[in-house]
Amino acid sequence: MANYLCEKCGKVIKSEDLIGLPGIRCPSCSHRILYKSRSPIIREIRAR
């Protein structure tokens, strides 16, 4: 599944860890702003 990054504490959170919590919050600091982690693979797409 997807990984998320907490804005406040910087902890990486798996989407499975968010399922049991009420609402979407960081389990360690209870901050509500999470960013979806990006893949380290860079893809180049040609425009036609």
C-alpha positions, 0 to 999 in steps of 0.5 A, a space after each residue: 500500500 501507500 506510505 505517508 510522511 507526517 509534516 510535523 515529526 517526519 515519521 513515515 507511516 504505512 496506510 495499514 497503520 492508519 486503518 484502526 485510528 479515528 480519522 487520519 492522524 499521525 500515531 506518534 504526534 497526532 498531527 493531521 497533515 500527512 503527505 503521500 510519499 513519492 517513489 524514488 524512481 523518476 519516470 520520463 514521459 514523452 509528449 506527442 
